[in-house]
């Protein structure tokens, strides 16, 4: 019994119900993994990765009216686009898309009125693969660092430019990632966070960058597809979009 003469269970229920996150949703929930949700999440992640590349190549198209060669791993500008003084914007356009998608997912998650809505926003956030942006700059690579070196030179200040680029990317990613971390259930929070954060990139590399790209470079479906992409990439993108759309309802079931 409590000090007010009520059964302790009612006190516990009230206490549990009063535990809310910063967005007013109870934290007494679970993170649930199902195969349909995993399939939909990975398909969405791979679709976002291709959207990132399409934003690059089509931004470049706007500067020269032509497409450069590309595969799953590498893209380039045609000669007319390279000659444009603002062609570096095409390089920045891909990361800009990724960061916009990440923040859109974060805002959806933050403003969600229920757990399914929060789970869907979280899926959008992590499907943008922010780990990929962080990893590439830590390896002194990536679009953002390339543009910084292009704009400000590649002499003795390259270490400063790398540190500056790394700081900017971490600053962009910190709030959404921290929000997603806090939105996950306390039990096994780190495990769930790392699976969502690192998992898509870890699987993307062997499946797409190594596997599919090897087939494409070997000549399979290497003819022209849509929007400057080879046919294999166009078909892969359509498949990923179709699966993500098919399983979209399951992206709302991570949290119960």
Secondary structure, 3 states (H helix, E strand, C coil): CCCCCCCHHHHHHHHHHCCECCCCCECCCCECCCHHHHHHHHHHHHHHHHHHHHHHHHHHHHHHCCCCCECCCCECCCHHHHCCCCCHHHHHHHHHHHHHHHHHHHHHHHHCCCHHHHHHHHHHHHHCCHHHHHHHHHCCCCHHHHHHHHHHCCCCCHHHHHHHHHHHHHHHHHHHHHHHHHHCCCCCHHHHHHHHHHHHHHHHHHHHHHHHHHHHHCCCCCCECCCCCEHHHHHHHHHHHHHHHHCHHHHHCCEC
